[in-house]
Amino acid sequence: MPTLLEMAMDTMIRTFHRYSCKEGNRFELSKGELKLLLQRELTEFLSCREDPQLVDKIVQDLDANKDNEVDFNEFVITVAALTVACNDYFVEQLKKKGK
Amino acid sequence: MPTLLEMAMDTMIRTFHRYSCKEGNRFELSKGELKLLLQRELTEFLSCREDPQLVDKIVQDLDANKDNEVDFNEFVITVAALTVACNDYFVEQLKKKGK
């Protein structure tokens, strides 16, 4: 049986492919697919942020090679970066509490 | 309620801290903590690989700044890299099947 960490890795793969197969290259996310993925799959994360432009900023930043498609590598690095931001907040709260 | 992707991000944070608090700096993984984490939390992933040195190789590679501690950033980038390897395998299998 897979561990929680292995299931987390599996979730990143499945989530990417659930959206990347909607249109165009089925192994890459178009900007539209990416935007939909972020809006639907990061609802709680985005609702805590007060920047209504955040999704658009991520979409712009993510397409590093400017081909209007985002491959799995680019996607997973972004999830990693967002997770680092969440962890920084979590650690900051812990330190404030003096734990 | 968090989505599966948000739960995956949460799992990476919780898994890191469950091991990083065992000894030394509680916000970084020592090499011992990292090795334990990989062996216990990536059991299925590692059992498919035929390289008994893989955990040691990851531990060596991960400590990029050679301070014998692995911070959350280094950890999450490694999980991302392992997930890319899993995705490459998954895509290769799909393409072989002509799907």
N, CA and C atoms of all chains as a GROMACS GRO file, in nm:
protein
  594
    1MET      N    1   0.085  -0.121   0.000
    1MET     CA    2   0.000   0.000   0.000
    1MET      C    3   0.088   0.125   0.000
    2PRO      N    4   0.056   0.221  -0.086
    2PRO     CA    5   0.142   0.341  -0.091
    2PRO      C    6   0.132   0.424   0.037
    3THR      N    7   0.238   0.496   0.068
    3THR     CA    8   0.237   0.586   0.184
    3THR      C    9   0.168   0.718   0.145
    4LEU      N   10   0.144   0.803   0.245
    4LEU     CA   11   0.080   0.933   0.216
    4LEU      C   12   0.166   1.015   0.120
    5LEU      N   13   0.300   1.008   0.138
    5LEU     CA   14   0.389   1.086   0.050
    5LEU      C   15   0.381   1.035  -0.094
    6GLU      N   16   0.375   0.902  -0.109
    6GLU     CA   17   0.362   0.844  -0.243
    6GLU      C   18   0.226   0.882  -0.305
    7MET      N   19   0.123   0.884  -0.220
    7MET     CA   20  -0.010   0.924  -0.272
    7MET      C   21  -0.008   1.072  -0.314
    8ALA      N   22   0.069   1.153  -0.241
    8ALA     CA   23   0.081   1.296  -0.276
    8ALA      C   24   0.147   1.310  -0.414
    9MET      N   25   0.252   1.231  -0.438
    9MET     CA   26   0.320   1.235  -0.568
    9MET      C   27   0.224   1.191  -0.679
   10ASP      N   28   0.149   1.086  -0.650
   10ASP     CA   29   0.051   1.034  -0.745
   10ASP      C   30  -0.056   1.139  -0.775
   11THR      N   31  -0.100   1.212  -0.672
   11THR     CA   32  -0.201   1.317  -0.690
   11THR      C   33  -0.151   1.425  -0.786
   12MET      N   34  -0.023   1.465  -0.772
   12MET     CA   35   0.030   1.568  -0.862
   12MET      C   36   0.025   1.520  -1.007
   13ILE      N   37   0.062   1.393  -1.030
   13ILE     CA   38   0.061   1.337  -1.166
   13ILE      C   39  -0.081   1.330  -1.221
   14ARG      N   40  -0.173   1.274  -1.140
   14ARG     CA   41  -0.311   1.258  -1.187
   14ARG      C   42  -0.380   1.392  -1.213
   15THR      N   43  -0.354   1.489  -1.123
   15THR     CA   44  -0.418   1.620  -1.138
   15THR      C   45  -0.372   1.685  -1.269
   16PHE      N   46  -0.240   1.679  -1.294
   16PHE     CA   47  -0.186   1.737  -1.418
   16PHE      C   48  -0.255   1.676  -1.541
   17HIS      N   49  -0.260   1.543  -1.546
   17HIS     CA   50  -0.312   1.476  -1.666
   17HIS      C   51  -0.463   1.492  -1.681
   18ARG      N   52  -0.534   1.510  -1.568
   18ARG     CA   53  -0.680   1.530  -1.576
   18ARG      C   54  -0.710   1.659  -1.652
   19TYR      N   55  -0.622   1.758  -1.640
   19TYR     CA   56  -0.645   1.885  -1.711
   19TYR      C   57  -0.571   1.891  -1.845
   20SER      N   58  -0.453   1.829  -1.853
   20SER     CA   59  -0.374   1.842  -1.977
   20SER      C   60  -0.440   1.770  -2.094
   21CYS      N   61  -0.530   1.673  -2.066
   21CYS     CA   62  -0.592   1.597  -2.176
   21CYS      C   63  -0.714   1.668  -2.234
   22LYS      N   64  -0.749   1.784  -2.178
   22LYS     CA   65  -0.872   1.849  -2.223
   22LYS      C   66  -0.863   1.904  -2.366
   23GLU      N   67  -0.749   1.964  -2.402
   23GLU     CA   68  -0.737   2.022  -2.538
   23GLU      C   69  -0.590   2.024  -2.580
   24GLY      N   70  -0.564   2.029  -2.712
   24GLY     CA   71  -0.427   2.040  -2.764
   24GLY      C   72  -0.340   1.923  -2.723
   25ASN      N   73  -0.210   1.951  -2.701
   25ASN     CA   74  -0.114   1.848  -2.661
   25ASN      C   75  -0.159   1.786  -2.529
   26ARG      N   76  -0.184   1.654  -2.529
   26ARG     CA   77  -0.240   1.592  -2.409
   26ARG      C   78  -0.138   1.573  -2.297
   27PHE      N   79  -0.010   1.597  -2.328
   27PHE     CA   80   0.092   1.584  -2.224
   27PHE      C   81   0.143   1.719  -2.176
   28GLU      N   82   0.078   1.827  -2.220
   28GLU     CA   83   0.114   1.961  -2.169
   28GLU      C   84  -0.015   2.038  -2.139
   29LEU      N   85  -0.003   2.134  -2.046
   29LEU     CA   86  -0.118   2.217  -2.012
   29LEU      C   87  -0.116   2.343  -2.099
   30SER      N   88  -0.229   2.374  -2.164
   30SER     CA   89  -0.241   2.504  -2.229
   30SER      C   90  -0.262   2.608  -2.118
   31LYS      N   91  -0.252   2.736  -2.152
   31LYS     CA   92  -0.274   2.837  -2.048
   31LYS      C   93  -0.415   2.827  -1.990
   32GLY      N   94  -0.512   2.794  -2.076
   32GLY     CA   95  -0.651   2.781  -2.030
   32GLY      C   96  -0.666   2.665  -1.933
   33GLU      N   97  -0.604   2.551  -1.968
   33GLU     CA   98  -0.611   2.433  -1.880
   33GLU      C   99  -0.544   2.462  -1.747
   34LEU      N  100  -0.430   2.530  -1.752
   34LEU     CA  101  -0.356   2.561  -1.630
   34LEU      C  102  -0.438   2.652  -1.539
   35LYS      N  103  -0.500   2.752  -1.598
   35LYS     CA  104  -0.581   2.847  -1.521
   35LYS      C  105  -0.696   2.773  -1.452
   36LEU      N  106  -0.761   2.685  -1.528
   36LEU     CA  107  -0.871   2.606  -1.473
   36LEU      C  108  -0.822   2.518  -1.358
   37LEU      N  109  -0.708   2.453  -1.379
   37LEU     CA  110  -0.650   2.367  -1.274
   37LEU      C  111  -0.625   2.447  -1.146
   38LEU      N  112  -0.560   2.562  -1.160
   38LEU     CA  113  -0.527   2.642  -1.041
   38LEU      C  114  -0.655   2.688  -0.970
   39GLN      N  115  -0.753   2.735  -1.049
   39GLN     CA  116  -0.876   2.786  -0.988
   39GLN      C  117  -0.956   2.676  -0.919
   40ARG      N  118  -0.955   2.557  -0.975
   40ARG     CA  119  -1.036   2.448  -0.918
   40ARG      C  120  -0.964   2.367  -0.810
   41GLU      N  121  -0.832   2.354  -0.826
   41GLU     CA  122  -0.758   2.262  -0.737
   41GLU      C  123  -0.681   2.333  -0.626
   42LEU      N  124  -0.675   2.466  -0.630
   42LEU     CA  125  -0.608   2.540  -0.522
   42LEU      C  126  -0.704   2.642  -0.460
   43THR      N  127  -0.831   2.601  -0.447
   43THR     CA  128  -0.934   2.694  -0.400
   43THR      C  129  -0.905   2.750  -0.261
   44GLU      N  130  -0.870   2.661  -0.166
   44GLU     CA  131  -0.846   2.708  -0.029
   44GLU      C  132  -0.720   2.794  -0.024
   45PHE      N  133  -0.617   2.749  -0.093
   45PHE     CA  134  -0.490   2.822  -0.096
   45PHE      C  135  -0.512   2.963  -0.151
   46LEU      N  136  -0.586   2.973  -0.262
   46LEU     CA  137  -0.608   3.103  -0.326
   46LEU      C  138  -0.702   3.192  -0.244
   47SER      N  139  -0.796   3.131  -0.173
   47SER     CA  140  -0.892   3.212  -0.097
   47SER      C  141  -0.824   3.282   0.022
   48CYS      N  142  -0.712   3.228   0.066
   48CYS     CA  143  -0.637   3.292   0.178
   48CYS      C  144  -0.552   3.408   0.127
   49ARG      N  145  -0.527   3.414  -0.002
   49ARG     CA  146  -0.444   3.519  -0.058
   49ARG      C  147  -0.532   3.637  -0.096
   50GLU      N  148  -0.481   3.757  -0.080
   50GLU     CA  149  -0.564   3.874  -0.110
   50GLU      C  150  -0.531   3.937  -0.245
   51ASP      N  151  -0.471   3.858  -0.333
   51ASP     CA  152  -0.430   3.910  -0.462
   51ASP      C  153  -0.515   3.848  -0.573
   52PRO      N  154  -0.615   3.923  -0.625
   52PRO     CA  155  -0.703   3.864  -0.727
   52PRO      C  156  -0.631   3.833  -0.858
   53GLN      N  157  -0.510   3.888  -0.874
   53GLN     CA  158  -0.433   3.863  -0.997
   53GLN      C  159  -0.339   3.744  -0.984
   54LEU      N  160  -0.341   3.676  -0.868
   54LEU     CA  161  -0.239   3.573  -0.841
   54LEU      C  162  -0.237   3.462  -0.946
   55VAL      N  163  -0.357   3.412  -0.983
   55VAL     CA  164  -0.361   3.303  -1.082
   55VAL      C  165  -0.297   3.349  -1.213
   56ASP      N  166  -0.334   3.470  -1.259
   56ASP     CA  167  -0.275   3.521  -1.384
   56ASP      C  168  -0.123   3.536  -1.373
   57LYS      N  169  -0.077   3.581  -1.256
   57LYS     CA  170   0.068   3.596  -1.237
   57LYS      C  171   0.138   3.460  -1.244
   58ILE      N  172   0.077   3.360  -1.180
   58ILE     CA  173   0.139   3.226  -1.181
   58ILE      C  174   0.143   3.174  -1.325
   59VAL      N  175   0.032   3.192  -1.398
   59VAL     CA  176   0.024   3.143  -1.536
   59VAL      C  177   0.134   3.208  -1.622
   60GLN      N  178   0.152   3.339  -1.605
   60GLN     CA  179   0.256   3.411  -1.682
   60GLN      C  180   0.395   3.358  -1.645
   61ASP      N  181   0.420   3.348  -1.514
   61ASP     CA  182   0.552   3.306  -1.468
   61ASP      C  183   0.584   3.164  -1.511
   62LEU      N  184   0.478   3.080  -1.509
   62LEU     CA  185   0.500   2.937  -1.529
   62LEU      C  186   0.547   2.902  -1.670
   63ASP      N  187   0.497   2.974  -1.766
   63ASP     CA  188   0.533   2.942  -1.904
   63ASP      C  189   0.672   2.998  -1.934
   64ALA      N  190   0.770   2.939  -1.867
   64ALA     CA  191   0.907   2.992  -1.869
   64ALA      C  192   0.965   2.998  -2.009
   65ASN      N  193   0.936   2.897  -2.090
   65ASN     CA  194   0.996   2.896  -2.224
   65ASN      C  195   0.906   2.958  -2.331
   66LYS      N  196   0.799   3.026  -2.284
   66LYS     CA  197   0.714   3.109  -2.373
   66LYS      C  198   0.655   3.035  -2.493
   67ASP      N  199   0.625   2.907  -2.476
   67ASP     CA  200   0.562   2.835  -2.588
   67ASP      C  201   0.412   2.818  -2.565
   68ASN      N  202   0.361   2.891  -2.464
   68ASN     CA  203   0.217   2.885  -2.431
   68ASN      C  204   0.171   2.748  -2.381
   69GLU      N  205   0.264   2.660  -2.354
   69GLU     CA  206   0.229   2.530  -2.298
   69GLU      C  207   0.314   2.510  -2.173
   70VAL      N  208   0.259   2.442  -2.076
   70VAL     CA  209   0.332   2.416  -1.952
   70VAL      C  210   0.349   2.265  -1.938
   71ASP      N  211   0.474   2.220  -1.934
   71ASP     CA  212   0.495   2.075  -1.922
   71ASP      C  213   0.493   2.032  -1.775
   72PHE      N  214   0.499   1.900  -1.753
   72PHE     CA  215   0.486   1.849  -1.616
   72PHE      C  216   0.596   1.901  -1.524
   73ASN      N  217   0.716   1.913  -1.579
   73ASN     CA  218   0.830   1.964  -1.503
   73ASN      C  219   0.801   2.105  -1.448
   74GLU      N  220   0.755   2.194  -1.537
   74GLU     CA  221   0.723   2.332  -1.496
   74GLU      C  222   0.610   2.332  -1.392
   75PHE      N  223   0.511   2.245  -1.414
   75PHE     CA  224   0.396   2.239  -1.323
   75PHE      C  225   0.440   2.197  -1.182
   76VAL      N  226   0.520   2.091  -1.175
   76VAL     CA  227   0.554   2.034  -1.045
   76VAL      C  228   0.650   2.128  -0.968
   77ILE      N  229   0.732   2.202  -1.039
   77ILE     CA  230   0.820   2.299  -0.974
   77ILE      C  231   0.735   2.412  -0.913
   78THR      N  232   0.627   2.448  -0.982
   78THR     CA  233   0.539   2.552  -0.927
   78THR      C  234   0.467   2.503  -0.802
   79VAL      N  235   0.418   2.379  -0.807
   79VAL     CA  236   0.354   2.324  -0.687
   79VAL      C  237   0.455   2.323  -0.572
   80ALA      N  238   0.580   2.287  -0.604
   80ALA     CA  239   0.685   2.288  -0.501
   80ALA      C  240   0.705   2.428  -0.444
   81ALA      N  241   0.709   2.529  -0.532
   81ALA     CA  242   0.730   2.668  -0.486
   81ALA      C  243   0.614   2.714  -0.399
   82LEU      N  244   0.491   2.679  -0.437
   82LEU     CA  245   0.374   2.718  -0.356
   82LEU      C  246   0.379   2.646  -0.221
   83THR      N  247   0.426   2.521  -0.221
   83THR     CA  248   0.436   2.446  -0.096
   83THR      C  249   0.541   2.507  -0.004
   84VAL      N  250   0.651   2.556  -0.062
   84VAL     CA  251   0.754   2.624   0.018
   84VAL      C  252   0.694   2.750   0.083
   85ALA      N  253   0.610   2.823   0.006
   85ALA     CA  254   0.546   2.944   0.062
   85ALA      C  255   0.455   2.906   0.179
   86CYS      N  256   0.380   2.797   0.164
   86CYS     CA  257   0.291   2.750   0.273
   86CYS      C  258   0.374   2.711   0.395
   87ASN      N  259   0.484   2.639   0.369
   87ASN     CA  260   0.570   2.595   0.480
   87ASN      C  261   0.633   2.714   0.553
   88ASP      N  262   0.676   2.816   0.477
   88ASP     CA  263   0.734   2.936   0.540
   88ASP      C  264   0.633   2.998   0.636
   89TYR      N  265   0.508   3.005   0.592
   89TYR     CA  266   0.402   3.063   0.676
   89TYR      C  267   0.382   2.977   0.802
   90PHE      N  268   0.379   2.847   0.783
   90PHE     CA  269   0.359   2.751   0.893
   90PHE      C  270   0.472   2.764   0.996
   91VAL      N  271   0.596   2.770   0.947
   91VAL     CA  272   0.712   2.780   1.037
   91VAL      C  273   0.711   2.913   1.113
   92GLU      N  274   0.673   3.019   1.041
   92GLU     CA  275   0.665   3.152   1.102
   92GLU      C  276   0.564   3.153   1.217
   93GLN      N  277   0.449   3.088   1.193
   93GLN     CA  278   0.346   3.080   1.298
   93GLN      C  279   0.397   3.002   1.419
   94LEU      N  280   0.466   2.891   1.389
   94LEU     CA  281   0.521   2.807   1.498
   94LEU      C  282   0.621   2.887   1.581
   95LYS      N  283   0.707   2.963   1.511
   95LYS     CA  284   0.810   3.040   1.581
   95LYS      C  285   0.746   3.152   1.664
   96LYS      N  286   0.638   3.212   1.611
   96LYS     CA  287   0.568   3.318   1.685
   96LYS      C  288   0.512   3.264   1.817
   97LYS      N  289   0.462   3.140   1.808
   97LYS     CA  290   0.406   3.077   1.928
   97LYS      C  291   0.516   3.030   2.022
   98GLY      N  292   0.642   3.041   1.976
   98GLY     CA  293   0.756   2.998   2.057
   98GLY      C  294   0.765   2.849   2.075
   99LYS      N  295   0.708   2.777   1.975
   99LYS     CA  296   0.710   2.630   1.986
   99LYS      C  297   0.838   2.573   1.926
  100MET      N  298  -1.335   2.267   0.236
  100MET     CA  299  -1.259   2.141   0.240
  100MET      C  300  -1.144   2.146   0.137
  101PRO      N  301  -1.024   2.109   0.178
  101PRO     CA  302  -0.912   2.117   0.084
  101PRO      C  303  -0.928   2.017  -0.031
  102THR      N  304  -0.870   2.050  -0.146
  102THR     CA  305  -0.873   1.958  -0.260
  102THR      C  306  -0.762   1.854  -0.243
  103LEU      N  307  -0.762   1.753  -0.330
  103LEU     CA  308  -0.657   1.650  -0.322
  103LEU      C  309  -0.518   1.711  -0.342
  104LEU      N  310  -0.508   1.812  -0.431
  104LEU     CA  311  -0.378   1.874  -0.456
  104LEU      C  312  -0.332   1.951  -0.331
  105GLU      N  313  -0.425   2.019  -0.267
  105GLU     CA  314  -0.391   2.090  -0.144
  105GLU      C  315  -0.351   1.992  -0.033
  106MET      N  316  -0.420   1.878  -0.028
  106MET     CA  317  -0.383   1.776   0.072
  106MET      C  318  -0.243   1.720   0.042
  107ALA      N  319  -0.211   1.709  -0.088
  107ALA     CA  320  -0.078   1.660  -0.126
  107ALA      C  321   0.031   1.758  -0.078
  108MET      N  322   0.004   1.888  -0.093
  108MET     CA  323   0.101   1.989  -0.048
  108MET      C  324   0.115   1.981   0.105
  109ASP      N  325   0.002   1.965   0.173
  109ASP     CA  326   0.002   1.952   0.318
  109ASP      C  327   0.080   1.828   0.363
  110THR      N  328   0.065   1.719   0.289
  110THR     CA  329   0.137   1.595   0.322
  110THR      C  330   0.288   1.616   0.315
  111MET      N  331   0.334   1.690   0.213
  111MET     CA  332   0.479   1.714   0.202
  111MET      C  333   0.530   1.792   0.323
  112ILE      N  334   0.454   1.892   0.365
  112ILE     CA  335   0.494   1.973   0.481
  112ILE      C  336   0.494   1.888   0.608
  113ARG      N  337   0.385   1.815   0.632
  113ARG     CA  338   0.374   1.735   0.754
  113ARG      C  339   0.480   1.625   0.761
  114THR      N  340   0.504   1.561   0.646
  114THR     CA  341   0.602   1.451   0.643
  114THR      C  342   0.740   1.505   0.679
  115PHE      N  343   0.777   1.619   0.620
  115PHE     CA  344   0.908   1.680   0.650
  115PHE      C  345   0.922   1.706   0.800
  116HIS      N  346   0.821   1.771   0.858
  116HIS     CA  347   0.833   1.812   1.000
  116HIS      C  348   0.826   1.693   1.096
  117ARG      N  349   0.757   1.586   1.054
  117ARG     CA  350   0.749   1.467   1.140
  117ARG      C  351   0.889   1.408   1.161
  118TYR      N  352   0.974   1.422   1.060
  118TYR     CA  353   1.110   1.368   1.071
  118TYR      C  354   1.211   1.474   1.118
  119SER      N  355   1.192   1.599   1.074
  119SER     CA  356   1.292   1.703   1.107
  119SER      C  357   1.297   1.734   1.257
  120CYS      N  358   1.187   1.702   1.329
  120CYS     CA  359   1.184   1.735   1.472
  120CYS      C  360   1.250   1.629   1.558
  121LYS      N  361   1.299   1.521   1.496
  121LYS     CA  362   1.353   1.411   1.577
  121LYS      C  363   1.484   1.446   1.647
  122GLU      N  364   1.573   1.517   1.579
  122GLU     CA  365   1.703   1.550   1.641
  122GLU      C  366   1.759   1.679   1.581
  123GLY      N  367   1.847   1.748   1.653
  123GLY     CA  368   1.915   1.869   1.603
  123GLY      C  369   1.818   1.980   1.569
  124ASN      N  370   1.850   2.057   1.462
  124ASN     CA  371   1.764   2.167   1.416
  124ASN      C  372   1.627   2.112   1.378
  125ARG      N  373   1.521   2.160   1.445
  125ARG     CA  374   1.389   2.100   1.421
  125ARG      C  375   1.327   2.145   1.289
  126PHE      N  376   1.388   2.244   1.223
  126PHE     CA  377   1.334   2.288   1.094
  126PHE      C  378   1.418   2.239   0.976
  127GLU      N  379   1.516   2.152   1.005
  127GLU     CA  380   1.595   2.092   0.896
  127GLU      C  381   1.610   1.942   0.922
  128LEU      N  382   1.630   1.867   0.815
  128LEU     CA  383   1.653   1.723   0.829
  128LEU      C  384   1.801   1.695   0.836
  129SER      N  385   1.842   1.619   0.938
  129SER     CA  386   1.980   1.570   0.938
  129SER      C  387   1.987   1.457   0.834
  130LYS      N  388   2.109   1.413   0.802
  130LYS     CA  389   2.119   1.305   0.703
  130LYS      C  390   2.049   1.178   0.754
  131GLY      N  391   2.057   1.154   0.885
  131GLY     CA  392   1.992   1.037   0.944
  131GLY      C  393   1.841   1.047   0.932
  132GLU      N  394   1.787   1.164   0.963
  132GLU     CA  395   1.642   1.184   0.953
  132GLU      C  396   1.595   1.169   0.809
  133LEU      N  397   1.673   1.224   0.716
  133LEU     CA  398   1.637   1.217   0.574
  133LEU      C  399   1.635   1.073   0.525
  134LYS      N  400   1.738   0.997   0.566
  134LYS     CA  401   1.747   0.857   0.524
  134LYS      C  402   1.626   0.778   0.576
  135LEU      N  403   1.591   0.802   0.702
  135LEU     CA  404   1.476   0.736   0.763
  135LEU      C  405   1.348   0.772   0.688
  136LEU      N  406   1.332   0.902   0.658
  136LEU     CA  407   1.213   0.949   0.585
  136LEU      C  408   1.201   0.877   0.451
  137LEU      N  409   1.310   0.874   0.375
  137LEU     CA  410   1.306   0.812   0.242
  137LEU      C  411   1.273   0.663   0.252
  138GLN      N  412   1.339   0.596   0.349
  138GLN     CA  413   1.318   0.451   0.361
  138GLN      C  414   1.175   0.417   0.404
  139ARG      N  415   1.118   0.500   0.492
  139ARG     CA  416   0.984   0.470   0.542
  139ARG      C  417   0.871   0.526   0.457
  140GLU      N  418   0.895   0.639   0.392
  140GLU     CA  419   0.785   0.708   0.322
  140GLU      C  420   0.786   0.688   0.171
  141LEU      N  421   0.892   0.628   0.119
  141LEU     CA  422   0.895   0.599  -0.026
  141LEU      C  423   0.917   0.450  -0.049
  142THR      N  424   0.854   0.368   0.034
  142THR     CA  425   0.878   0.223   0.028
  142THR      C  426   0.841   0.162  -0.106
  143GLU      N  427   0.721   0.196  -0.158
  143GLU     CA  428   0.679   0.138  -0.287
  143GLU      C  429   0.766   0.188  -0.400
  144PHE      N  430   0.794   0.319  -0.396
  144PHE     CA  431   0.877   0.380  -0.501
  144PHE      C  432   1.014   0.313  -0.505
  145LEU      N  433   1.074   0.296  -0.387
  145LEU     CA  434   1.209   0.238  -0.382
  145LEU      C  435   1.209   0.089  -0.415
  146SER      N  436   1.100   0.019  -0.383
  146SER     CA  437   1.098  -0.125  -0.407
  146SER      C  438   1.093  -0.156  -0.557
  147CYS      N  439   1.047  -0.059  -0.637
  147CYS     CA  440   1.044  -0.079  -0.783
  147CYS      C  441   1.180  -0.053  -0.846
  148ARG      N  442   1.267   0.016  -0.775
  148ARG     CA  443   1.398   0.047  -0.829
  148ARG      C  444   1.496  -0.065  -0.795
  149GLU      N  445   1.589  -0.093  -0.885
  149GLU     CA  446   1.679  -0.205  -0.859
  149GLU      C  447   1.816  -0.159  -0.812
  150ASP      N  448   1.822  -0.038  -0.756
  150ASP     CA  449   1.949   0.018  -0.712
  150ASP      C  450   1.952   0.030  -0.559
  151PRO      N  451   2.022  -0.065  -0.492
  151PRO     CA  452   2.023  -0.063  -0.345
  151PRO      C  453   2.093   0.061  -0.288
  152GLN      N  454   2.168   0.132  -0.371
  152GLN     CA  455   2.240   0.252  -0.324
  152GLN      C  456   2.157   0.379  -0.344
  153LEU      N  457   2.034   0.365  -0.395
  153LEU     CA  458   1.958   0.483  -0.436
  153LEU      C  459   1.935   0.583  -0.321
  154VAL      N  460   1.898   0.531  -0.202
  154VAL     CA  461   1.874   0.622  -0.090
  154VAL      C  462   2.001   0.699  -0.056
  155ASP      N  463   2.114   0.629  -0.050
  155ASP     CA  464   2.241   0.698  -0.019
  155ASP      C  465   2.275   0.802  -0.125
  156LYS      N  466   2.247   0.768  -0.251
  156LYS     CA  467   2.275   0.865  -0.359
  156LYS      C  468   2.189   0.990  -0.343
  157ILE      N  469   2.060   0.970  -0.312
  157ILE     CA  470   1.970   1.085  -0.296
  157ILE      C  471   2.018   1.171  -0.179
  158VAL      N  472   2.055   1.105  -0.068
  158VAL     CA  473   2.100   1.179   0.050
  158VAL      C  474   2.224   1.263   0.016
  159GLN      N  475   2.318   1.205  -0.056
  159GLN     CA  476   2.439   1.279  -0.095
  159GLN      C  477   2.405   1.398  -0.185
  160ASP      N  478   2.322   1.370  -0.286
  160ASP     CA  479   2.287   1.474  -0.382
  160ASP      C  480   2.209   1.587  -0.317
  161LEU      N  481   2.124   1.548  -0.220
  161LEU     CA  482   2.031   1.646  -0.163
  161LEU      C  483   2.099   1.754  -0.082
  162ASP      N  484   2.204   1.716  -0.015
  162ASP     CA  485   2.270   1.813   0.072
  162ASP      C  486   2.358   1.904  -0.015
  163ALA      N  487   2.290   1.983  -0.097
  163ALA     CA  488   2.359   2.062  -0.200
  163ALA      C  489   2.459   2.160  -0.141
  164ASN      N  490   2.427   2.219  -0.029
  164ASN     CA  491   2.517   2.320   0.028
  164ASN      C  492   2.614   2.262   0.133
  165LYS      N  493   2.617   2.126   0.139
  165LYS     CA  494   2.718   2.053   0.219
  165LYS      C  495   2.723   2.092   0.367
  166ASP      N  496   2.608   2.127   0.424
  166ASP     CA  497   2.609   2.159   0.567
  166ASP      C  498   2.553   2.042   0.649
  167ASN      N  499   2.537   1.927   0.584
  167ASN     CA  500   2.485   1.807   0.650
  167ASN      C  501   2.341   1.821   0.698
  168GLU      N  502   2.274   1.927   0.657
  168GLU     CA  503   2.133   1.944   0.691
  168GLU      C  504   2.058   1.971   0.561
  169VAL      N  505   1.935   1.925   0.554
  169VAL     CA  506   1.853   1.946   0.435
  169VAL      C  507   1.733   2.030   0.474
  170ASP      N  508   1.718   2.146   0.412
  170ASP     CA  509   1.604   2.231   0.449
  170ASP      C  510   1.482   2.193   0.365
  171PHE      N  511   1.368   2.257   0.397
  171PHE     CA  512   1.243   2.218   0.332
  171PHE      C  513   1.249   2.240   0.181
  172ASN      N  514   1.314   2.348   0.142
  172ASN     CA  515   1.329   2.380   0.000
  172ASN      C  516   1.399   2.266  -0.076
  173GLU      N  517   1.512   2.221  -0.020
  173GLU     CA  518   1.588   2.112  -0.084
  173GLU      C  519   1.503   1.984  -0.087
  174PHE      N  520   1.430   1.959   0.022
  174PHE     CA  521   1.347   1.839   0.031
  174PHE      C  522   1.239   1.837  -0.076
  175VAL      N  523   1.167   1.951  -0.088
  175VAL     CA  524   1.051   1.954  -0.175
  175VAL      C  525   1.094   1.951  -0.323
  176ILE      N  526   1.210   2.004  -0.352
  176ILE     CA  527   1.262   1.997  -0.489
  176ILE      C  528   1.296   1.852  -0.524
  177THR      N  529   1.344   1.777  -0.426
  177THR     CA  530   1.374   1.636  -0.451
  177THR      C  531   1.246   1.555  -0.473
  178VAL      N  532   1.144   1.582  -0.391
  178VAL     CA  533   1.016   1.513  -0.413
  178VAL      C  534   0.966   1.547  -0.553
  179ALA      N  535   0.981   1.673  -0.594
  179ALA     CA  536   0.939   1.714  -0.729
  179ALA      C  537   1.017   1.635  -0.835
  180ALA      N  538   1.147   1.622  -0.816
  180ALA     CA  539   1.231   1.551  -0.915
  180ALA      C  540   1.191   1.403  -0.923
  181LEU      N  541   1.163   1.341  -0.808
  181LEU     CA  542   1.122   1.201  -0.807
  181LEU      C  543   0.985   1.186  -0.876
  182THR      N  544   0.898   1.286  -0.856
  182THR     CA  545   0.765   1.282  -0.918
  182THR      C  546   0.777   1.296  -1.070
  183VAL      N  547   0.871   1.379  -1.116
  183VAL     CA  548   0.895   1.392  -1.260
  183VAL      C  549   0.941   1.257  -1.317
  184ALA      N  550   1.027   1.187  -1.243
  184ALA     CA  551   1.074   1.055  -1.288
  184ALA      C  552   0.957   0.958  -1.298
  185CYS      N  553   0.867   0.960  -1.199
  185CYS     CA  554   0.748   0.872  -1.202
  185CYS      C  555   0.659   0.908  -1.321
  186ASN      N  556   0.641   1.039  -1.344
  186ASN     CA  557   0.556   1.084  -1.454
  186ASN      C  558   0.615   1.043  -1.590
  187ASP      N  559   0.748   1.054  -1.603
  187ASP     CA  560   0.813   1.013  -1.728
  187ASP      C  561   0.783   0.866  -1.758
  188TYR      N  562   0.790   0.784  -1.653
  188TYR     CA  563   0.765   0.641  -1.669
  188TYR      C  564   0.619   0.618  -1.710
  189PHE      N  565   0.528   0.691  -1.644
  189PHE     CA  566   0.384   0.681  -1.670
  189PHE      C  567   0.353   0.720  -1.815
  190VAL      N  568   0.411   0.830  -1.860
  190VAL     CA  569   0.386   0.879  -1.997
  190VAL      C  570   0.443   0.780  -2.100
  191GLU      N  571   0.561   0.727  -2.069
  191GLU     CA  572   0.625   0.629  -2.158
  191GLU      C  573   0.535   0.506  -2.176
  192GLN      N  574   0.478   0.459  -2.065
  192GLN     CA  575   0.388   0.343  -2.070
  192GLN      C  576   0.263   0.375  -2.154
  193LEU      N  577   0.209   0.495  -2.133
  193LEU     CA  578   0.090   0.536  -2.209
  193LEU      C  579   0.120   0.540  -2.358
  194LYS      N  580   0.239   0.595  -2.393
  194LYS     CA  581   0.274   0.608  -2.534
  194LYS      C  582   0.298   0.470  -2.597
  195LYS      N  583   0.355   0.378  -2.517
  195LYS     CA  584   0.378   0.241  -2.567
  195LYS      C  585   0.246   0.174  -2.601
  196LYS      N  586   0.146   0.202  -2.517
  196LYS     CA  587   0.014   0.142  -2.539
  196LYS      C  588  -0.060   0.213  -2.653
  197GLY      N  589   0.003   0.321  -2.704
  197GLY     CA  590  -0.059   0.397  -2.813
  197GLY      C  591  -0.182   0.475  -2.772
  198LYS      N  592  -0.188   0.508  -2.639
  198LYS     CA  593  -0.306   0.581  -2.590
  198LYS      C  594  -0.289   0.730  -2.605
   0.00000   0.00000   0.00000
